[in-house]
Amino acid sequence: MPIVAYAVIVLIVYIISAVYMQAILPPIAALNMIMHIIFRISHMRLTAMTFVTAVSNARASRVQTHKPL
């Protein structure tokens, strides 16, 4: 009998959790979309900074290796 009572309690907790999760899903989906956009913007900024730094480093190395006559 205790196993049946435990199973009923677990089932009740599961049903209550599922009902609450249905109410929480839309805000979580919106937050997920916002976080995806922030990630994409950060990735683009990192890529741009990498290109700028690579070009700057290449120019700096050319300037340092160039010796005037």
WOZI-V873312 format. One record per helix or strand of 3 or more residues. SS is the DSSP state (h for helix, s for strand). FROM is the first residue (numbers start at 1). TO is the last residue. If there is no record, write none. Layout:
((SS FROM TO) (SS FROM TO))
This chain:
((h 2 65))
